[in-house]
Amino acid sequence: MIDKQKANLNMKKQWAKFIVVLLLYLAFLFWLKSWLGLIVVPFIFDVYITKKIKWQWWKDSEGPTRFIMSWVDAIVFALVAVYFINLFFFQNYVIPSSSLEKSLLRGDYLFVSKMSYGPRIPQTPLTMPLTQHTLPIVNTKSYIEWPHWDYRRAKGFGKVQLNDIVVFNYPAGDSVMSAEEYQAQDYYQTCYMLGMENGGKNVETDSLTPQQRWDYYHEVLAYGGAIIKANSSRFGKIISRPTDRRENYVKRCVGLPGQTFQIKDKIIYLDGKANKEPDNVQYTYFVPFKQGLPDAVMEELDITMEDLASASQNGYMPMTHRAAKALAQRPDLVEYVREVNDSDRADQGKTYPVTANTGWTRDNYGPVWIPAKGKSIRLTMDNIAVYERPIRVYEGNELEVKDGKIYINGKQTDSYTFKMDYYWMMGDNRHNSLDSRYWGFVPEDHIVGKPIFIWLSVNPETVGSKYRWHRLFNLVDNIK
């Protein structure tokens, strides 16, 4: 049967098709710099020329076999196509939280380009398409950890630029508590909180030597981790996830490799110069209401039901400068509007690094130098906590501090040269954003892609029409 089909083919056309497909495939491999894919060439040759393998054997069958296999063939083809498109070209991402409001809103669906910064060669290539790390319903891993390839990125259109909105893998997501209630929480922050609550909170760290402080904070973390492990019925198992299987986050890049980052009185400074704030940046305000806000005012000032819920619970509400100024001029609605400072809130969480007593807060942070590939930094007991995680976790070194001296891979040293670029990411909703102020640097191997435009926007709070039609196809680059 195969020989008869082959005899009826126009071999000149088949050879032409084969050459075109082969050239495109080789160009794809050249772009990826991955010649392992050459093992597929004989199969491409068979599809167009030799036809030794009966790829669609089921077409000669009758009855349900042909019907079922035709659907299986179509589904498998669609899944493979989606897998490669999502892996190398673009994917969909939905904004899950309010950390970037009012720039990007909860329910915005983003077209995320992998080409903008260059797609990563998959580190865990054997994964179920359309999943990140967990299979729905059965709630098991959606990927196989073997083979695991080292980080490598194909050439893209450019690099991450200052103030870009970027999708990336959550850096602190290497360890996760499996219980559903705690999966979204930062494991290391939880370890710190539990360790402090159960023995560490009464220690005066200012009186300790640098070595004693180092040991103390690492003991606090270890103690908290032991509590989580001993209470698996509450927290679940501790899951370790590879880089490309960690949760996807989206934030604004506010610090580039090699820059010195600092926040002073809420304003970001890079190398000593103030960085322009996004137009829709939000901070928290204390707002005692005299009466409920009319719908027209909420719509005009872009205040959501989530914002009002926050105000009703504790009196604090996130707003843009424009909204705060306008609301302050409505004495019929509010008693006053006061911007919240660090001293007003005790529930900010421990800023990065949790293994040091820096005194930094969400509004006054740093200065901290952002690591750059090939650049070195002098390591001291004053800054080792800041760079411990990049050196140990992201770049895979052994790091110890003994007798006030720093050892990397068993050798005493006072400097380190970084292997990757790092970035500082923050949300535009500055007082309601889990970002680099709490978990530190974002390594280049965690960068996923750049959102290009909003292709759908669904308001999760609306009872009636949920679609925000005015946001459709808005370019993300125009959101400053």
RAPEGI-V622327 format. One record per residue. N is the residue number from 1. RES is the residue in three letters. SS is DSSP state (A for helix, B for strand, O for the rest). D_FIRST is the distance of its C-alpha to the first C-alpha in whole Angstrom. Layout:
N;RES;SS;D_FIRST
N;RES;SS;D_FIRST
//
This chain:
1;MET;O;0
2;ILE;A;4
3;ASP;A;5
4;LYS;A;5
5;GLN;A;6
6;LYS;A;9
7;ALA;A;10
8;ASN;O;11
9;LEU;O;13
10;ASN;O;17
11;MET;A;17
12;LYS;A;21
13;LYS;A;20
14;GLN;A;18
15;TRP;A;21
16;ALA;A;23
17;LYS;A;22
18;PHE;A;22
19;ILE;A;25
20;VAL;A;27
21;VAL;A;25
22;LEU;A;26
23;LEU;A;30
24;LEU;A;30
25;TYR;A;29
26;LEU;A;31
27;ALA;A;34
28;PHE;A;34
29;LEU;A;34
30;PHE;A;37
31;TRP;A;39
32;LEU;A;38
33;LYS;O;39
34;SER;O;37
35;TRP;A;35
36;LEU;A;33
37;GLY;A;30
38;LEU;A;29
39;ILE;A;27
40;VAL;A;25
41;VAL;A;24
42;PRO;A;21
43;PHE;A;19
44;ILE;A;20
45;PHE;A;19
46;ASP;A;16
47;VAL;A;15
48;TYR;A;16
49;ILE;A;15
50;THR;A;13
51;LYS;O;11
52;LYS;O;11
53;ILE;O;12
54;LYS;O;10
55;TRP;O;13
56;GLN;O;12
57;TRP;A;10
58;TRP;A;13
59;LYS;A;12
60;ASP;A;10
61;SER;O;13
62;GLU;O;16
63;GLY;O;20
64;PRO;A;21
65;THR;A;19
66;ARG;A;17
67;PHE;A;21
68;ILE;A;22
69;MET;A;19
70;SER;A;19
71;TRP;A;23
72;VAL;A;23
73;ASP;A;21
74;ALA;A;23
75;ILE;A;26
76;VAL;A;25
77;PHE;A;24
78;ALA;A;28
79;LEU;A;30
80;VAL;A;28
81;ALA;A;29
82;VAL;A;33
83;TYR;A;33
84;PHE;A;33
85;ILE;A;35
86;ASN;A;38
87;LEU;A;38
88;PHE;A;38
89;PHE;O;39
90;PHE;B;41
91;GLN;B;41
92;ASN;B;44
93;TYR;B;47
94;VAL;B;49
95;ILE;O;53
96;PRO;O;54
97;SER;O;58
98;SER;O;61
99;SER;O;61
100;LEU;O;61
101;GLU;O;62
102;LYS;O;63
103;SER;O;61
104;LEU;O;58
105;LEU;O;58
106;ARG;O;57
107;GLY;O;54
108;ASP;B;53
109;TYR;B;49
110;LEU;B;48
111;PHE;B;46
112;VAL;B;46
113;SER;B;45
114;LYS;O;44
115;MET;O;44
116;SER;O;48
117;TYR;O;49
118;GLY;O;45
119;PRO;O;43
120;ARG;B;43
121;ILE;O;40
122;PRO;O;40
123;GLN;O;42
124;THR;O;40
125;PRO;O;37
126;LEU;O;35
127;THR;B;36
128;MET;O;35
129;PRO;O;35
130;LEU;O;38
131;THR;O;40
132;GLN;O;43
133;HIS;O;44
134;THR;B;44
135;LEU;O;41
136;PRO;O;43
137;ILE;O;44
138;VAL;O;43
139;ASN;O;45
140;THR;O;44
141;LYS;B;43
142;SER;O;40
143;TYR;B;39
144;ILE;O;39
145;GLU;O;42
146;TRP;O;40
147;PRO;O;39
148;HIS;O;42
149;TRP;O;42
150;ASP;O;45
151;TYR;O;46
152;ARG;O;45
153;ARG;B;45
154;ALA;O;43
155;LYS;O;45
156;GLY;O;46
157;PHE;O;48
158;GLY;O;51
159;LYS;O;53
160;VAL;O;55
161;GLN;O;58
162;LEU;O;61
163;ASN;O;61
164;ASP;O;58
165;ILE;B;56
166;VAL;B;54
167;VAL;B;51
168;PHE;B;51
169;ASN;B;51
170;TYR;O;54
171;PRO;A;56
172;ALA;A;58
173;GLY;A;54
174;ASP;A;54
175;SER;B;55
176;VAL;B;55
177;MET;B;57
178;SER;O;54
179;ALA;O;56
180;GLU;O;55
181;GLU;O;59
182;TYR;O;59
183;GLN;O;56
184;ALA;O;57
185;GLN;O;60
186;ASP;O;61
187;TYR;A;61
188;TYR;A;63
189;GLN;A;65
190;THR;A;65
191;CYS;A;66
192;TYR;A;69
193;MET;A;70
194;LEU;A;70
195;GLY;A;72
196;MET;A;75
197;GLU;A;75
198;ASN;A;76
199;GLY;A;78
200;GLY;A;78
201;LYS;O;79
202;ASN;O;83
203;VAL;O;83
204;GLU;O;84
205;THR;A;82
206;ASP;A;84
207;SER;A;87
208;LEU;O;84
209;THR;O;83
210;PRO;A;80
211;GLN;A;78
212;GLN;A;80
213;ARG;A;78
214;TRP;A;75
215;ASP;A;75
216;TYR;A;76
217;TYR;A;73
218;HIS;A;71
219;GLU;A;72
220;VAL;A;72
221;LEU;A;68
222;ALA;A;68
223;TYR;A;70
224;GLY;A;68
225;GLY;A;65
226;ALA;A;66
227;ILE;A;67
228;ILE;A;64
229;LYS;A;62
230;ALA;A;65
231;ASN;O;64
232;SER;A;61
233;SER;A;61
234;ARG;A;62
235;PHE;A;60
236;GLY;O;57
237;LYS;O;56
238;ILE;B;56
239;ILE;B;52
240;SER;B;52
241;ARG;O;49
242;PRO;O;48
243;THR;A;49
244;ASP;A;45
245;ARG;A;45
246;ARG;O;49
247;GLU;O;50
248;ASN;B;50
249;TYR;B;53
250;VAL;B;54
251;LYS;B;58
252;ARG;B;59
253;CYS;B;60
254;VAL;B;64
255;GLY;B;64
256;LEU;O;62
257;PRO;O;62
258;GLY;O;65
259;GLN;O;67
260;THR;B;70
261;PHE;B;70
262;GLN;B;73
263;ILE;B;73
264;LYS;B;77
265;ASP;O;78
266;LYS;O;75
267;ILE;B;74
268;ILE;B;72
269;TYR;B;73
270;LEU;B;71
271;ASP;O;73
272;GLY;O;76
273;LYS;B;75
274;ALA;B;74
275;ASN;O;70
276;LYS;O;70
277;GLU;O;69
278;PRO;O;66
279;ASP;O;68
280;ASN;O;67
281;VAL;O;68
282;GLN;B;69
283;TYR;B;72
284;THR;B;74
285;TYR;B;77
286;PHE;B;79
287;VAL;B;80
288;PRO;B;82
289;PHE;B;81
290;LYS;O;84
291;GLN;O;81
292;GLY;O;78
293;LEU;O;76
294;PRO;O;75
295;ASP;A;72
296;ALA;A;72
297;VAL;A;74
298;MET;A;71
299;GLU;A;69
300;GLU;A;71
301;LEU;A;71
302;ASP;O;68
303;ILE;O;69
304;THR;O;66
305;MET;A;67
306;GLU;A;66
307;ASP;A;69
308;LEU;A;71
309;ALA;A;70
310;SER;A;71
311;ALA;A;74
312;SER;A;75
313;GLN;A;74
314;ASN;A;76
315;GLY;O;78
316;TYR;B;75
317;MET;B;73
318;PRO;B;71
319;MET;B;71
320;THR;B;71
321;HIS;A;74
322;ARG;A;74
323;ALA;A;74
324;ALA;A;77
325;LYS;A;79
326;ALA;A;79
327;LEU;A;79
328;ALA;A;82
329;GLN;O;84
330;ARG;O;83
331;PRO;O;86
332;ASP;O;86
333;LEU;O;82
334;VAL;B;83
335;GLU;B;86
336;TYR;B;85
337;VAL;B;82
338;ARG;B;82
339;GLU;B;79
340;VAL;O;79
341;ASN;O;79
342;ASP;A;78
343;SER;A;82
344;ASP;A;81
345;ARG;O;78
346;ALA;O;77
347;ASP;O;74
348;GLN;O;72
349;GLY;O;71
350;LYS;O;71
351;THR;O;70
352;TYR;O;68
353;PRO;O;69
354;VAL;O;69
355;THR;O;71
356;ALA;O;74
357;ASN;O;77
358;THR;O;76
359;GLY;O;78
360;TRP;O;75
361;THR;O;75
362;ARG;O;72
363;ASP;O;75
364;ASN;O;76
365;TYR;B;74
366;GLY;B;74
367;PRO;B;74
368;VAL;B;71
369;TRP;B;69
370;ILE;O;65
371;PRO;O;63
372;ALA;O;62
373;LYS;O;59
374;GLY;O;61
375;LYS;O;64
376;SER;B;67
377;ILE;B;69
378;ARG;B;72
379;LEU;O;72
380;THR;O;75
381;MET;O;76
382;ASP;O;77
383;ASN;O;73
384;ILE;A;71
385;ALA;A;70
386;VAL;A;68
387;TYR;A;66
388;GLU;A;65
389;ARG;A;62
390;PRO;A;61
391;ILE;A;62
392;ARG;A;61
393;VAL;A;58
394;TYR;A;56
395;GLU;O;57
396;GLY;O;56
397;ASN;O;60
398;GLU;O;62
399;LEU;B;66
400;GLU;B;69
401;VAL;B;72
402;LYS;B;75
403;ASP;O;79
404;GLY;O;78
405;LYS;B;76
406;ILE;B;72
407;TYR;B;70
408;ILE;B;66
409;ASN;O;64
410;GLY;O;67
411;LYS;B;69
412;GLN;B;72
413;THR;O;72
414;ASP;O;73
415;SER;B;70
416;TYR;B;66
417;THR;B;64
418;PHE;O;61
419;LYS;O;57
420;MET;O;56
421;ASP;O;58
422;TYR;B;59
423;TYR;B;60
424;TRP;B;62
425;MET;B;61
426;MET;B;63
427;GLY;O;62
428;ASP;O;64
429;ASN;B;66
430;ARG;O;68
431;HIS;O;70
432;ASN;O;66
433;SER;O;64
434;LEU;O;63
435;ASP;O;62
436;SER;A;63
437;ARG;A;67
438;TYR;A;66
439;TRP;A;63
440;GLY;O;63
441;PHE;O;61
442;VAL;B;57
443;PRO;B;56
444;GLU;A;53
445;ASP;A;50
446;HIS;A;51
447;ILE;B;50
448;VAL;B;47
449;GLY;B;48
450;LYS;B;50
451;PRO;B;50
452;ILE;B;50
453;PHE;B;50
454;ILE;B;51
455;TRP;B;48
456;LEU;B;49
457;SER;B;53
458;VAL;B;53
459;ASN;O;57
460;PRO;O;57
461;GLU;O;60
462;THR;O;60
463;VAL;O;60
464;GLY;O;59
465;SER;O;57
466;LYS;O;56
467;TYR;B;54
468;ARG;O;56
469;TRP;A;55
470;HIS;A;57
471;ARG;A;56
472;LEU;O;52
473;PHE;O;51
474;ASN;O;54
475;LEU;B;54
476;VAL;A;55
477;ASP;A;56
478;ASN;A;59
479;ILE;O;60
480;LYS;O;63
//
